[in-house]
């Protein structure tokens, strides 16, 4: 039972890491003319991650207004995504640590 939970948490954290890299890249290119914001369909990818291992599909973020130079990065949106991602990653990390504590506890109780 523990392995499937850990595997799902690890895949979820990998997905969060992928999104974090995309958001950082978007912020780095906020002043690059013609740059279009990259993202992943997080809900779709999350549901896909429950199944077999697959890499996240990067898409152009829909519905963002482009500036005169063709760039459509919204620093407000990207900042919000960074904060959201950090919260999600911390939660997943806490859950994974909790799972590991349970395993350690079971091993230590087995030694007695």
SULRA-V504328 format. One record per pair of residues at least 24 apart in sequence whose C-alpha atoms are under 10 Angstrom apart, sorted by the first residue. I is the first residue (numbers start at 1). J is the second residue. D is the distance in Angstrom with one decimal. If there is no record, write none. Layout:
I:J:D ; I:J:D
//
This chain:
2:99:7.4 ; 2:100:9.1 ; 2:102:9.5 ; 2:103:8.5 ; 3:99:9.7 ; 4:50:9.7 ; 5:95:9.5 ; 5:96:8.5 ; 5:99:8.5 ; 6:92:9.9 ; 6:95:9.0 ; 6:96:6.5 ; 6:97:9.8 ; 6:99:7.6 ; 6:100:9.0 ; 7:49:9.9 ; 7:50:9.2 ; 7:53:9.6 ; 7:96:9.7 ; 8:46:9.8 ; 8:49:7.3 ; 8:50:6.3 ; 8:51:8.8 ; 8:52:9.8 ; 8:53:9.6 ; 8:92:9.8 ; 8:96:9.9 ; 9:49:9.7 ; 9:50:9.4 ; 9:89:9.7 ; 9:91:9.9 ; 9:92:6.2 ; 9:93:8.0 ; 9:95:7.9 ; 9:96:6.8 ; 10:49:9.9 ; 10:92:8.3 ; 10:93:8.9 ; 10:96:8.2 ; 11:46:8.7 ; 11:49:6.3 ; 11:50:8.0 ; 11:51:9.9 ; 11:52:9.7 ; 11:53:7.6 ; 11:54:9.0 ; 11:55:9.6 ; 12:45:9.2 ; 12:46:6.8 ; 12:47:9.7 ; 12:49:6.9 ; 12:50:8.4 ; 12:88:9.2 ; 12:89:8.4 ; 12:92:7.6 ; 12:93:10.0 ; 13:85:9.6 ; 13:88:8.4 ; 13:89:6.1 ; 13:90:9.3 ; 13:91:9.7 ; 13:92:6.7 ; 13:93:7.8 ; 13:96:10.0 ; 14:49:9.6 ; 14:55:9.2 ; 14:56:9.2 ; 14:89:9.3 ; 15:40:9.1 ; 15:42:8.2 ; 15:45:7.7 ; 15:46:7.4 ; 15:49:8.1 ; 15:54:9.9 ; 15:55:8.3 ; 15:56:6.9 ; 15:85:9.8 ; 15:89:9.6 ; 16:42:8.8 ; 16:46:9.4 ; 16:82:9.9 ; 16:84:9.7 ; 16:85:6.2 ; 16:86:8.4 ; 16:88:7.6 ; 16:89:6.5 ; 16:92:9.6 ; 17:85:8.3 ; 17:86:9.5 ; 17:89:8.2 ; 18:55:9.2 ; 18:56:7.6 ; 18:57:9.8 ; 18:58:9.2 ; 19:56:8.9 ; 19:58:9.0 ; 19:81:8.6 ; 19:82:8.7 ; 19:85:7.7 ; 20:78:9.6 ; 20:81:8.1 ; 20:82:6.6 ; 20:83:9.7 ; 20:84:9.8 ; 20:85:6.8 ; 20:86:8.4 ; 20:89:9.8 ; 21:82:9.7 ; 22:58:8.5 ; 22:78:9.5 ; 22:82:10.0 ; 23:73:9.7 ; 23:75:9.6 ; 23:77:9.3 ; 23:78:5.9 ; 23:79:8.2 ; 23:80:9.8 ; 23:81:7.2 ; 23:82:6.8 ; 23:85:9.6 ; 24:78:8.0 ; 24:79:9.3 ; 24:81:9.9 ; 24:82:8.1 ; 25:78:9.8 ; 26:72:9.4 ; 26:73:6.4 ; 26:74:8.6 ; 26:75:8.5 ; 26:78:7.4 ; 27:73:7.2 ; 27:74:8.2 ; 27:75:6.5 ; 27:76:9.9 ; 27:77:9.9 ; 27:78:6.8 ; 27:79:8.5 ; 28:73:9.6 ; 28:75:10.0 ; 29:71:8.5 ; 29:72:9.8 ; 29:73:7.7 ; 30:71:7.1 ; 30:72:7.8 ; 30:73:5.4 ; 30:74:7.5 ; 30:75:7.3 ; 30:78:9.9 ; 31:69:8.9 ; 31:71:7.3 ; 31:72:9.4 ; 31:73:8.3 ; 32:69:8.3 ; 32:70:8.8 ; 32:71:6.6 ; 32:72:9.6 ; 32:73:9.2 ; 33:67:8.8 ; 33:68:8.6 ; 33:69:5.0 ; 33:70:5.9 ; 33:71:5.3 ; 33:72:9.1 ; 34:66:8.6 ; 34:67:8.9 ; 34:68:9.0 ; 34:69:5.9 ; 34:70:4.2 ; 34:71:4.6 ; 34:72:7.9 ; 34:73:9.9 ; 35:66:9.3 ; 35:69:8.7 ; 35:70:6.7 ; 35:71:4.7 ; 35:72:6.8 ; 35:73:7.6 ; 36:60:6.7 ; 36:61:7.8 ; 36:62:9.8 ; 36:64:8.9 ; 36:65:10.0 ; 36:66:8.2 ; 36:70:7.6 ; 36:71:5.6 ; 36:72:5.4 ; 36:73:6.6 ; 37:61:5.6 ; 37:62:8.6 ; 37:64:8.2 ; 37:66:9.7 ; 37:71:7.9 ; 37:72:6.1 ; 37:73:5.4 ; 37:74:8.2 ; 37:78:9.3 ; 38:62:9.2 ; 38:72:9.9 ; 38:73:8.9 ; 39:78:9.9
//
